[in-house]
């Protein structure tokens, strides 16, 4: 007989709120990321996990204990961590002679690993090496992607989608100019991925629009792509499917331009303007047409 799933009933109000928070919703909560250290890690990988964790706070969980995982052979332990912590994103760091300074970044769908990509750290500068002011914790970053590979190569397209999902933060509708403080830039060039982090500095320009400057704050990473495990196209489409209640219903004959201005089209029947009642004015009154009178011939003297 198949084993039936046990239904957990809350015994306290706190447990009830926790279950309601994890329950499926039409609009999902902000995704939480897990940062897991492997059985053997280097100082570089440990610092990378800490720095990226500081960028993701407060929607992140950093594991302090080591966990020996082989993600490309068995994803069950990571799926257990995902379900236990209600987290959809993860970053796993390890170090070995065969794969030095290794990162695995991935995401889960319904607490099952959807896709993950292995990235090797070739060069790294931590946040502490940049002696300047940092951005506020929990601020939503502006993500920039440069390089033709992000638009042409299939694997790089999926990597771009994964990075956007990992670093985008909460979903918002409006952005305040002064609140745009953090910029994360990814560049794909010569088979490598370069990650740079900047702080936006607004300075006086003599006009209403301030002068914008970028100041690098770290972390700075040079990455090389390794092993890849991507979801099938059908599963990927299923994971991106949105419920009907969330989709915006299209209103007939209504559209918006690039500036957000609403335009409407009205269909009317053909009107007869001949019988249209207008204001009676003397200038607009029709005058009766006069019959043509024959012209008089001029008399000529003999």
VEXSE-595329 format. One record per residue (C-alpha): residue in three letters; x, y, z. Coordinates in nm, 4 decimals. Layout:
N
ALA,X,Y,Z
...
END
This chain:
302
UNK,0.0000,0.0000,0.0000
UNK,0.1271,0.3510,-0.0745
UNK,0.2279,0.5511,0.2272
UNK,-0.0148,0.8319,0.3020
UNK,0.1239,1.1766,0.3746
UNK,0.0694,1.2869,0.7330
UNK,-0.1333,1.6050,0.7793
UNK,0.0273,1.8322,1.0367
UNK,-0.2220,2.0240,1.2508
UNK,-0.0908,2.3216,1.4463
UNK,-0.1294,2.3119,1.8221
UNK,-0.0374,2.6765,1.8918
UNK,-0.1030,3.0078,1.7240
UNK,0.2675,3.0448,1.6464
UNK,0.2718,2.7108,1.4620
UNK,-0.0455,2.8085,1.2776
UNK,0.1122,3.1346,1.1544
UNK,0.4258,2.9458,1.0471
UNK,0.2228,2.6985,0.8410
UNK,0.0198,2.9785,0.6830
UNK,0.3451,3.1538,0.5892
UNK,0.4681,2.8407,0.4088
UNK,0.1351,2.7645,0.2415
UNK,0.1005,2.8213,-0.1364
UNK,0.0035,3.1772,-0.2301
UNK,-0.1026,3.3568,-0.5467
UNK,0.1762,3.6094,-0.4917
UNK,0.4825,3.4330,-0.3543
UNK,0.6996,3.5564,-0.0717
UNK,1.0487,3.6865,-0.1410
UNK,1.2703,3.3858,-0.2116
UNK,1.5172,3.2830,0.0573
UNK,1.8689,3.1669,-0.0310
UNK,2.0718,2.8996,0.1497
UNK,2.4516,2.9292,0.1787
UNK,2.6056,2.5897,0.2530
UNK,2.9728,2.5028,0.3125
UNK,3.1023,2.1703,0.1895
UNK,3.3172,1.9171,0.3761
UNK,3.6387,2.0752,0.2414
UNK,3.6437,2.4498,0.1800
UNK,3.9139,2.7090,0.1318
UNK,3.9388,3.0560,0.2835
UNK,3.8397,3.2020,-0.0541
UNK,3.5159,3.0012,-0.0748
UNK,3.4284,3.0730,0.2893
UNK,3.4713,3.4466,0.2344
UNK,3.2744,3.4355,-0.0939
UNK,2.9796,3.2735,0.0827
UNK,2.9920,3.5340,0.3611
UNK,3.0103,3.8286,0.1203
UNK,2.7265,3.7090,-0.1038
UNK,2.5265,3.6303,0.2107
UNK,2.5714,3.9927,0.3231
UNK,2.4286,4.1065,-0.0135
UNK,2.1258,3.8793,0.0216
UNK,2.0360,3.9594,0.3842
UNK,1.7742,3.9426,0.5332
UNK,1.6368,3.6865,0.2833
UNK,1.9221,3.4407,0.3401
UNK,2.0358,3.1613,0.5724
UNK,2.4072,3.0875,0.6262
UNK,2.4966,2.7395,0.7489
UNK,2.7878,2.7450,0.9934
UNK,2.8462,2.3698,1.0026
UNK,3.0025,2.1779,0.7129
UNK,2.7866,1.9483,0.4990
UNK,2.9391,1.6933,0.2609
UNK,2.7174,1.7019,-0.0499
UNK,2.7582,1.5703,-0.4050
UNK,2.4917,1.7764,-0.5767
UNK,2.5449,1.6418,-0.9280
UNK,2.5071,1.2831,-0.8010
UNK,2.2428,1.3174,-0.5284
UNK,2.0222,1.6238,-0.4697
UNK,1.8185,1.4719,-0.1835
UNK,2.0078,1.6465,0.1047
UNK,1.9742,1.9895,-0.0595
UNK,1.6034,1.9282,-0.1218
UNK,1.5664,1.8416,0.2483
UNK,1.7383,2.1687,0.3473
UNK,1.5160,2.3585,0.1014
UNK,1.1949,2.2173,0.2484
UNK,1.3103,2.2573,0.6104
UNK,1.4085,2.6239,0.5681
UNK,1.1401,2.7080,0.3074
UNK,1.4132,2.8277,0.0685
UNK,1.4036,2.8160,-0.3122
UNK,1.7639,2.9283,-0.3828
UNK,2.0978,2.7844,-0.2740
UNK,2.4712,2.8390,-0.3100
UNK,2.7095,2.5562,-0.2196
UNK,3.0850,2.6072,-0.1802
UNK,3.3582,2.3434,-0.1814
UNK,3.7287,2.3029,-0.2583
UNK,3.9244,2.0064,-0.3939
UNK,4.2305,1.9351,-0.6026
UNK,4.0193,1.8498,-0.9064
UNK,3.7814,2.1474,-0.8669
UNK,3.9494,2.4244,-0.6648
UNK,3.7414,2.7124,-0.5214
UNK,3.4152,2.5698,-0.6530
UNK,3.0661,2.7232,-0.6282
UNK,2.7337,2.5646,-0.7238
UNK,2.4419,2.8038,-0.7598
UNK,2.0908,2.6699,-0.8128
UNK,1.7209,2.6913,-0.7357
UNK,1.4352,2.4616,-0.6423
UNK,1.0782,2.4222,-0.7633
UNK,0.8323,2.2626,-0.5204
UNK,1.1348,2.1765,-0.3015
UNK,1.2994,1.9779,-0.5823
UNK,1.6174,2.0954,-0.7555
UNK,1.5168,2.2655,-1.0808
UNK,1.8546,2.3638,-1.2245
UNK,2.2068,2.4365,-1.1015
UNK,2.5304,2.5629,-1.2545
UNK,2.8869,2.5129,-1.1329
UNK,3.1155,2.8186,-1.1246
UNK,3.4868,2.8144,-1.0498
UNK,3.6314,3.1172,-0.8677
UNK,3.9515,3.2277,-1.0431
UNK,3.9991,3.5676,-0.8812
UNK,3.8317,3.7212,-0.5779
UNK,3.8317,4.0476,-0.3822
UNK,3.6238,4.0622,-0.0671
UNK,3.4139,4.3452,0.0723
UNK,3.6756,4.4200,0.3394
UNK,3.9435,4.4938,0.0763
UNK,3.7464,4.7958,-0.0482
UNK,3.7936,5.0677,0.2131
UNK,3.4828,5.2764,0.1481
UNK,3.1195,5.3102,0.2488
UNK,2.8856,5.0179,0.1800
UNK,2.5195,4.9963,0.0800
UNK,2.2372,4.9472,0.3264
UNK,2.1409,4.5895,0.4136
UNK,1.8365,4.4456,0.2367
UNK,1.8304,4.7035,-0.0427
UNK,1.7107,4.5929,-0.3865
UNK,1.9987,4.5972,-0.6397
UNK,1.9970,4.7058,-1.0034
UNK,2.1206,4.4137,-1.2183
UNK,2.3146,4.4800,-1.5400
UNK,2.4243,4.2172,-1.7940
UNK,2.6797,4.2811,-2.0685
UNK,2.8036,4.0462,-2.3373
UNK,2.6558,3.8806,-2.6456
UNK,2.6688,3.5367,-2.4814
UNK,2.3829,3.6280,-2.2440
UNK,2.1563,3.6781,-2.5493
UNK,2.2845,3.4118,-2.7893
UNK,2.4116,3.1064,-2.5962
UNK,2.1469,2.8785,-2.4389
UNK,2.3502,2.7975,-2.1257
UNK,2.4347,3.1641,-2.0658
UNK,2.0669,3.2567,-2.1092
UNK,1.9741,3.0130,-1.8331
UNK,2.2611,3.1437,-1.6183
UNK,2.1325,3.4992,-1.6638
UNK,1.7815,3.3893,-1.5650
UNK,1.9217,3.2120,-1.2582
UNK,2.1295,3.5136,-1.1501
UNK,1.8302,3.7462,-1.1861
UNK,1.6214,3.5100,-0.9746
UNK,1.8994,3.4863,-0.7148
UNK,1.9820,3.8563,-0.6689
UNK,1.6613,4.0420,-0.7596
UNK,1.5214,4.0670,-0.4061
UNK,1.1616,4.1732,-0.3339
UNK,0.9206,4.2560,-0.6154
UNK,0.8286,4.6271,-0.6181
UNK,0.6198,4.8560,-0.8397
UNK,0.7940,5.1931,-0.7957
UNK,1.1584,5.2939,-0.7546
UNK,1.2730,5.6075,-0.5745
UNK,1.5830,5.7737,-0.7232
UNK,1.7498,5.8127,-0.3861
UNK,1.6754,5.4472,-0.3069
UNK,1.8755,5.3214,-0.6047
UNK,2.2025,5.2616,-0.4207
UNK,2.3366,4.9245,-0.5331
UNK,2.4356,4.8017,-0.8827
UNK,2.5562,4.4476,-0.9617
UNK,2.7181,4.4121,-1.3042
UNK,2.7769,4.0789,-1.4834
UNK,2.9977,4.0643,-1.7933
UNK,3.0365,3.7554,-2.0157
UNK,3.3608,3.7719,-2.2147
UNK,3.6181,3.5184,-2.3385
UNK,3.4349,3.2272,-2.1779
UNK,3.4377,3.3875,-1.8311
UNK,3.1856,3.5702,-1.6150
UNK,3.2953,3.8838,-1.4305
UNK,3.0879,4.0024,-1.1348
UNK,3.1336,4.3553,-0.9989
UNK,2.9391,4.5376,-0.7289
UNK,2.9034,4.9187,-0.7168
UNK,2.7499,5.1826,-0.4938
UNK,2.5604,5.4641,-0.6664
UNK,2.6797,5.8098,-0.5613
UNK,2.4599,6.1101,-0.6459
UNK,2.6509,6.4392,-0.6686
UNK,2.5542,6.7977,-0.7456
UNK,2.5454,6.8884,-1.1135
UNK,2.4085,7.2442,-1.1124
UNK,2.0657,7.1270,-1.2347
UNK,1.7713,6.9281,-1.1018
UNK,1.9171,6.6011,-1.2319
UNK,2.2112,6.4870,-1.0148
UNK,2.5391,6.3578,-1.1547
UNK,2.5683,5.9817,-1.1079
UNK,2.8960,5.8080,-1.0271
UNK,2.9677,5.4410,-0.9525
UNK,3.2040,5.3435,-0.6724
UNK,3.3163,4.9786,-0.6512
UNK,3.2468,4.8277,-0.3091
UNK,3.2964,4.4544,-0.3726
UNK,3.2813,4.1652,-0.3799
UNK,3.4684,4.1254,-0.7092
UNK,3.4617,3.7799,-0.8739
UNK,3.6084,3.6267,-1.1890
UNK,3.4188,3.3049,-1.2606
UNK,3.4469,3.0179,-1.5084
UNK,3.1493,2.7984,-1.5930
UNK,3.1787,2.4271,-1.5153
UNK,2.9198,2.1493,-1.4982
UNK,2.5585,2.2322,-1.5801
UNK,2.2341,2.0591,-1.4880
UNK,1.9319,2.2324,-1.6407
UNK,1.5641,2.1477,-1.6235
UNK,1.3817,2.0290,-1.9338
UNK,1.1823,2.2807,-2.1355
UNK,0.8486,2.1370,-2.0190
UNK,0.9454,2.1475,-1.6512
UNK,1.0925,2.4975,-1.6920
UNK,0.7661,2.6243,-1.8471
UNK,0.5667,2.4590,-1.5693
UNK,0.7822,2.6301,-1.3055
UNK,0.7255,2.9720,-1.4679
UNK,0.3497,2.9256,-1.5106
UNK,0.1401,3.1845,-1.3289
UNK,-0.2124,3.1302,-1.1937
UNK,-0.5015,3.2847,-1.3853
UNK,-0.5980,3.5051,-1.0893
UNK,-0.2634,3.6901,-1.1054
UNK,-0.2607,3.7531,-1.4789
UNK,-0.3845,4.0959,-1.5860
UNK,-0.6944,4.0615,-1.7992
UNK,-0.6669,4.2338,-2.1337
UNK,-0.9359,4.4981,-2.1828
UNK,-1.0748,4.5131,-2.5330
UNK,-0.9766,4.8193,-2.7391
UNK,-0.7490,4.9485,-2.4596
UNK,-0.3718,4.9849,-2.4864
UNK,-0.0800,5.1671,-2.3277
UNK,0.2206,5.3250,-2.4945
UNK,0.5828,5.3109,-2.3773
UNK,0.5215,5.6052,-2.1425
UNK,0.2288,5.4351,-1.9677
UNK,-0.0411,5.6572,-2.1227
UNK,-0.3712,5.4770,-2.1680
UNK,-0.5285,5.4846,-2.5152
UNK,-0.8823,5.3706,-2.6002
UNK,-1.0598,5.3031,-2.9288
UNK,-1.4355,5.3641,-2.9693
UNK,-1.6363,5.2056,-3.2539
UNK,-1.9471,5.4002,-3.3661
UNK,-2.2021,5.3513,-3.6410
UNK,-2.2045,5.5790,-3.9412
UNK,-2.3990,5.8974,-3.8653
UNK,-2.6090,6.1103,-4.0982
UNK,-2.4906,6.4656,-4.0453
UNK,-2.7482,6.6120,-4.2857
UNK,-3.0240,6.6125,-4.0232
UNK,-2.7993,6.7308,-3.7420
UNK,-2.9623,7.0027,-3.5329
UNK,-2.7271,7.2995,-3.5107
UNK,-2.7579,7.6530,-3.3819
UNK,-2.9541,7.8745,-3.6181
UNK,-2.7364,8.1619,-3.7295
UNK,-2.7939,8.4074,-4.0086
UNK,-2.4541,8.3383,-4.1610
UNK,-2.5235,7.9657,-4.1759
UNK,-2.8758,8.0027,-4.3214
UNK,-2.9074,7.8726,-4.6736
UNK,-3.0173,8.1288,-4.9324
UNK,-3.2440,8.0363,-5.2240
UNK,-3.0622,8.0084,-5.5521
UNK,-3.1481,8.2894,-5.8058
UNK,-3.2328,8.1931,-6.1695
UNK,-2.9766,8.2883,-6.4297
UNK,-3.0703,8.6268,-6.5963
UNK,-2.9734,8.6867,-6.9635
UNK,-2.7063,8.9477,-7.0112
UNK,-2.8045,9.2687,-7.1889
UNK,-2.6292,9.3433,-7.5139
UNK,-2.4683,9.6816,-7.5423
UNK,-2.6055,9.9028,-7.8173
UNK,-2.3535,10.0038,-8.0758
UNK,-2.3771,10.3346,-8.2549
UNK,-2.4040,10.3229,-8.6375
END
